[in-house]
Amino acid sequence: MKSQEIRAKFLAFFESKKHDIVPSAPMVLKDDPTLMFTNAGMVPFKEYFLGNGTPKNTRLTDSQKCLRVSGKHNDLEEVGKDTYHHTMFEMLGNWSFGDYFKKEAIDWAWELLTEVYNIDKNSLYVTIFEGDKADGLDRDQDAYDLWRNHISEDRILNGNKKDNFWEMGAQGPCGPCSEIHVDIRSEEEKAKVDGKSLVNQDHPLVIEVWNLVFMQFNRMADGSLEKLPAQHVDTGMGFERLCMVLQGVQSNYDTDVFTPLMREIETITSFKCGHKEETDVAVRVVADHLRAVAFSIADGQLPSSNTAGYVIRRILRRAIRYGYTFLNTKEPFIYKLVNTLVKQMGEAFPELKREKNLIVNVIREEEHSFLRTLDQGLILLDNMVAKTTGDIISGDKVFELYDTYGFPDDLTGLILSEQGLKYDKERFDVLLDEQKKRSRNASLVETGDWTVLIDDSEEEFIGYDTLEANVKITRYRKTESKKDGEVYQLVFNLTPFYPEGGGQVGDKGYLEVPNGEVVYIIDTKKENNLIIHLAKNLPRSTEGTFKAIVDEKQRFRTSANHTATHLLHQGLRKVLGTHVEQKGSMVHSRNLRFDFSHFSKVTSEELKAVENFVNARIRESLPLEEQRGIAYDQAIKEGAIALFGEKYGDAVRAIRFGKSMELCGGTHVQSTGDIWHFKITSEGAVASGIRRIEAITNDAAKEYFTSETEAYNKVKATLKNAQDPVKAITSLLDENAALKKQVEALIKEKAQSLSGDLEKEYEEINGVQFLAKKVDLDAGAIKDLAFKLGQNRNDVFLLFGTEQNGKALLSCYISKELVASKDLNAGQVVRELGKHIQGGGGGQPFFATAGGKNLAGIDAALEAAKSFLN
């Protein structure tokens, strides 16, 4: 059974059980402060489990893209080494929100596995929760009794809290679970060892394939459990593992989920699987990691140097490193696999087809970049080895190579081992652990339980229509972190505050308390469908009615910038072409940032045309037209643009200004005329095929033009109020260039004259003509002088010192013959002597320079140069 058919049969089965099939949510989470990635099938439905929202249907089914590479669920280092761990994987799931419970979940799971997929009943085992005294929980007898209807009692095994009690996190919904395991060993192996003894023992052929979670408790901050008001079912079946079982193979990588990619890797690299373990691991790593990176890019997360982007970059670099080390790939090759992936999975996940060109370009550019890093790291590693006595390299140096230059420590170890060397791994691990602890402590947030004042599950947002409202606090809790200190999170029964989302920052403002007290709202965010207002303090009494007031100025400026992003998007598509798509945005009150797809630098003429387009729409004072609660399909049919990587529900909000129409939940001005003016402040590349424009509007634009006018007037005054300042500056530049040429000629003449005098000042030391002297020349002239002195000799060691723009400069020239015969290196010389001038530098073995801030150290450096010859 092909993988496409396996996926389709699962969805069709639960559709027949009156479940709605929902598409996979994006794997990258944009508006969830607690997670970077969807790491389990239940993540898109957290709000329903928490009672903060109501699904359209209480029965849902899907195949959810998941990524496990950070935090508690981190499989990255296992990937490739075994047959069943992955970074990106599909989780087949069926969900009940207060509808059916254990009986239906167990009956249907058995029916699907044994009657639809025809898995041999004698190869199946199930586990149930054995209970836990510390939590006061009994054995899950209900599940045991239900399983006895389908499977013999000796195949129903007790599982401990670790394996059979599922928790969303340290706090939140949780409950006992029942796992289904499959034994796919040969009959001979089964006869030797009973399968039940291998369940949950990490045996590669006795594996968990499906987990049925029965959500019935809520874990509180103090560790206690409370019963949920409604019982839910949350199931997750590993798609790749299921394919392994149904396709009769003994590795996920031998299924048709991976084999097309692996065959393509073999073709490109000429390395064949099945001959060498390290080659097999490398091929598996590349195949797995490509999927994770490609889906992440398709969902809106580009590789970058922070947060989620850093994780994606790390995954891709791990794949590049395995290819570089074990498949001898010194040129980019992973991007060539995207076509195969799109052919294979593009029907089930159309975002891969839609973003194919972007995925290819981004991966190719990242490969080029990291391969350059590897080359640079090899040079640094060679220098490190050259300076080391003995056979052990400092762990501090290897950590610097890893932390500063991104050079992988395991690759360092491999290269060193080939030279009979090793590094102090114990010290490296200490430094790495310290770094991780610092990172964890910086982001650690301790969150208390909600104090519920009013039972109100539906929090209404009214901020599109008003900036003030009388509200009641329905719940609050306290959080503490190193970054923000003590902060209170407040939830109201209704709110005019817009929560951060869709690229727009959250509103600020304050609460007016009847007793005259004021509570300032410093930010607004959304978590699990709750709009959370952040404050440094609570009102003395949390009961009663409060007046919630949004900061009108910040909201207006932010709204102006948000509307401008819509007009900018329209302008870019008009000027550059309809291939332009939004790839991200950030809307603040001071400025806006807009990322878009385009494969060349935007020219100044094109930028001007875009600016003119937007400002023409502003002058037209186009009114805001919005449709709230319109069906998604209808909005798209009417021409609305859906944005990259966003998750949309069945009902959406469509925003129109003239011909610009987009799906958007953010706030906007009532008329484009309110924007006043739009000014682009910068344009540049973010990644291959992705450009970024930063711009300002309204008050920020007014301040910009005021500042520019003041600067212009100062320039005019400096130019004695010249009638044509541009002409006057051009004249000054021409005059300066002419004078510069004269100065350069004079310096060159001075250097030539000096070279004749210096020929007489050589001091012979151990067969070397040595000269160390302070000269009054610039860096270029010193280099010319050094090469002129050395051109007719093969035994010269020169060191010149000079002061330039208030800084000390050392320049070292060594004849190439001396570099070879005396084992001298100009780069090493200036790095050592640079300590005298409190600086550093480098260069080639025969010529190098160092700069520093200690002018007084020049003489000491010149004097110390002799030590290299003694």
ZIBELBEL-V727833 format. One record per backbone hydrogen bond with DSSP energy under -0.5 kcal/mol. CO is the residue of the C=O (numbers start at 1). NH is the residue of the N-H. Records with the same first field share a line. If there is no record, write none. Layout:
CO: NH + NH
This chain:
2: 6
3: 7
4: 8
5: 9
6: 10
7: 11
8: 12
9: 13
10: 14
11: 15
12: 16
13: 17
14: 19
15: 18
20: 22 + 61
27: 29 + 38
28: 30
31: 33
32: 35
36: 29
37: 39
38: 67
40: 43
42: 45
43: 46
45: 48 + 49
46: 50
47: 52 + 53
48: 51
58: 97
59: 20
60: 95
61: 22
62: 93
64: 91
66: 89
67: 69
68: 75
70: 73
72: 74
73: 70
75: 78 + 79
76: 79
78: 81 + 82
83: 252
85: 80
87: 68
89: 66
90: 92 + 239
91: 64
92: 237
93: 62
94: 235
95: 60
96: 98 + 233
101: 105
102: 106
103: 107
104: 108
105: 109
106: 110
107: 111
108: 112
109: 113
110: 114
111: 115 + 116
112: 116 + 117
113: 119
120: 123
121: 124
123: 183
125: 181
126: 157
127: 179
128: 159
129: 140
132: 136 + 137
133: 136
137: 132
139: 141
140: 144
141: 145
142: 146
143: 147
144: 148
146: 149
147: 150 + 151
152: 155
153: 156
155: 126 + 157
157: 128
159: 130
160: 164
161: 165
164: 177
166: 175
172: 219
173: 168
174: 216 + 217
175: 166
176: 214
178: 212
179: 127 + 181
180: 209 + 210
181: 125
182: 184 + 207
186: 190
187: 191
188: 192
189: 193
194: 197
195: 198 + 199
196: 199
198: 201 + 203
203: 206
205: 184 + 207
207: 182
209: 238
210: 180
211: 213 + 236
212: 178
213: 215 + 234
214: 216
215: 232
216: 228
217: 174
218: 220 + 226
219: 172
220: 223
224: 220
226: 218
231: 98
232: 215
233: 96
234: 213
236: 211
237: 92 + 239
238: 242
239: 243
240: 244
241: 245
242: 246
243: 247
244: 249
245: 248
251: 254
252: 255
255: 258 + 259
258: 261 + 262
259: 263
260: 264
261: 265
262: 266
263: 267
264: 268
265: 269
266: 270
272: 275
276: 280
277: 281
278: 282
279: 283
280: 284
281: 285
282: 286
283: 287
284: 288
285: 289
286: 290
287: 291
288: 292
289: 293
290: 294
291: 295
292: 296
293: 297
294: 298
295: 299
296: 301
297: 300
300: 302
306: 309 + 310
307: 310 + 311
308: 312
309: 304 + 313
310: 314
311: 315
312: 316
313: 317
314: 318
315: 319
316: 320
317: 321
318: 322
319: 323
320: 324
321: 325
322: 326 + 327
323: 327 + 329
328: 330
333: 336
334: 337
335: 338
337: 341
338: 342
339: 343
340: 344
341: 345
342: 346
345: 349
349: 352 + 353
350: 354
351: 355
353: 356
355: 359
356: 360
357: 361
358: 362
359: 363
360: 364
361: 365
362: 366
363: 367
364: 368
365: 369
366: 370
367: 371
368: 372
369: 373
370: 374
371: 375
372: 376
373: 377
374: 378
375: 379
376: 380
377: 381
378: 382
379: 383
380: 384
381: 385
382: 386
383: 387
385: 388
391: 422
393: 424
394: 398
395: 399
396: 400
397: 401
398: 402
399: 403
400: 404 + 405
401: 405 + 407
402: 406
406: 408
408: 412
409: 413
410: 414
411: 415
412: 416
413: 417
414: 418
415: 419
416: 419 + 421
417: 420
422: 393
423: 425
424: 428
425: 429
426: 430
427: 431
428: 432
429: 433
430: 434
431: 435
432: 436
433: 437
434: 438
435: 439
436: 440
437: 441
438: 442
439: 443
440: 444
444: 482
445: 447
446: 480
450: 452
451: 453 + 476
454: 456
457: 459
458: 460
460: 462 + 495
462: 465 + 466
467: 550
469: 471 + 548
471: 546
472: 474 + 493
474: 453 + 454
475: 491
476: 451
477: 489
478: 448
479: 487
480: 446
481: 485
485: 481 + 487
487: 479
488: 490 + 535
489: 477
490: 533
491: 474 + 475
493: 460
495: 462 + 463
498: 507
501: 504
503: 587
504: 501
508: 551
509: 521
510: 549
511: 513 + 519
512: 547
513: 516
517: 513
518: 520
519: 511
520: 522 + 536
521: 509
523: 534
524: 500
525: 532
527: 530
530: 527 + 532
531: 533
532: 525 + 534
533: 490
534: 522 + 523
535: 488
546: 471 + 548
547: 512 + 549
548: 469
549: 510
550: 552
551: 555
552: 556
553: 557
554: 558
555: 559
556: 560
557: 561
558: 562
559: 563 + 669
560: 564
561: 565
562: 566
563: 567
564: 568
565: 569
566: 570
567: 571
568: 572
569: 573
570: 574
571: 575
572: 576 + 577
577: 580
581: 597
582: 644
584: 595
586: 588 + 593
587: 505
591: 588
592: 695
593: 586
594: 693
595: 583 + 584
596: 691
601: 603
603: 607
604: 608
605: 609
606: 610
607: 611
608: 612
609: 613
610: 614
611: 615
612: 616
613: 617
614: 618
615: 619
616: 620
617: 622
618: 621
622: 672
625: 656
627: 654
630: 652
631: 635
632: 636
633: 637
634: 638
635: 640
636: 639
640: 642
641: 663
643: 646
646: 648
650: 632
652: 629 + 630
653: 664
654: 627
655: 662
656: 625
657: 660
659: 661
660: 657
661: 641
662: 655 + 664
670: 624
671: 674
672: 675
673: 676
675: 677 + 698
677: 698
679: 696
682: 694
684: 692
687: 686 + 690
689: 598
690: 686 + 687
691: 596
692: 684
693: 594
694: 681 + 682
695: 592
696: 679
697: 700 + 701
698: 702
699: 703
700: 704
701: 705
702: 706
703: 707
704: 708
705: 709
706: 710
707: 711
708: 712
709: 713
710: 714
711: 715
712: 716
713: 717
714: 718
715: 719
716: 721 + 722
717: 720
724: 728
725: 729
726: 730
727: 731
728: 732
729: 733
730: 734
731: 735
732: 736
733: 737
734: 738
735: 739
736: 740
737: 741
738: 742
739: 743
740: 744
741: 745
742: 746
743: 747
744: 748
745: 749
746: 750
747: 751
748: 752
749: 753
750: 754
751: 755
752: 756
753: 757
754: 758
755: 759
757: 760
758: 761
759: 762
763: 765 + 770
765: 768
768: 765 + 770
769: 797
770: 763
771: 799
773: 801
775: 777
778: 782
779: 783
780: 784
781: 785
782: 786
783: 787
784: 788
785: 789
786: 790
787: 791
790: 793
795: 769
796: 815
797: 771
798: 813
799: 773
800: 811
801: 775
802: 809
804: 807
807: 804
808: 852
809: 802
810: 850
811: 800
812: 848
813: 798
815: 818 + 819
816: 820
817: 821
818: 822 + 824
825: 829
826: 830
827: 831
828: 832
829: 833
830: 834
832: 835
833: 836 + 837
834: 837 + 839
835: 838
837: 853 + 854
838: 853
840: 851
842: 849
845: 826
846: 814
847: 844
848: 812
849: 842
850: 810
851: 840
852: 808
853: 855
854: 857
855: 858
857: 861
858: 862
859: 863
860: 864
861: 865
863: 866
864: 867
865: 868
866: 869 + 870
